[in-house]
Amino acid sequence: MNIDLFAITGLQSIDELYVLVEWPFVQGLMEYEWFRQECFLYSALHDQVYLDSAYFVPLTRLMAITRPG
C-alpha cells in the first residue's frame, strides 16, 4: 500500500515536517546555532500529556546531523 504523506497532511515538502524530541535528547541539539530560530517548544493543551523541555525539531535538521559523511 502506497501512502502519499503530502496528500494526507497537506504539506508541500519535507521541509515542513517536524519531529518531537524530548529531554534529554534535545539537549544536544540546543548547541546548534539554528535551534532557537527553527525549533518550537512543545506546549500541552487540555488533556494532552505534559512533556518537560520537549521541542519540535525540523526533520531535515535531524537528517543532516545523523547522515554519515
N, C-alpha and C positions, 0 to 999 in steps of 0.2 A: 504494500500500500504506500503510495507516494503522497506525502502531505506537503502542501505549499505553505510554509510558515508565514511568508509575507502576505499571502492572500487572507489567511486566518486572522492575523494580528493587525493588518492594515499598515504594516511597516513598509517603508520604501527601500531600506538597505540594512545590512548587518551593522552599520554604524549606529543604529537606533536601539540595539539590543543591550540590555544591562543585566548584570548578574549580582545577586545579593550576596555579599561577602561579610561574614560575621567575624567578631572578635574571637580569637587573637590574630586570625589570618589577615585581616585588613590592616593590621599594624605595620606590616612590611610595605604595603602599598602606599601608606601615608608619607613615605620618604620621597616618592616621585614628585617632580615639580607640577605635573598635570593633575594630581589628586584633588586638590582644593577646588579647582575650576570645573572638573569634569565628573566628580562623584557627588552623590547625594545621600545624606543621612536618612536612614530608614526611620519612619515615624509610624507607630502603631495607631490604627484608627478603630474606634468602637471595641469590638471583641477580638481584634487581632492580637496575636502573641507579641509581647514587648521583647525586643531584642536590643540589648545594650551595645552601643557602638557598632552597629551594622550599617554598611553603606552599599548603595547601588553603584557598581563599577562598570564602565563600558567594556563589553565583551572583547572588542578589538584591542583594548589595552592589555587585558589578561592574556590574550593570544600572543601579543608581541613579547610579553615577558616570558612566557613558557615555551615559545618557539625556539628550538635549538639553532645555534649559529647566528 
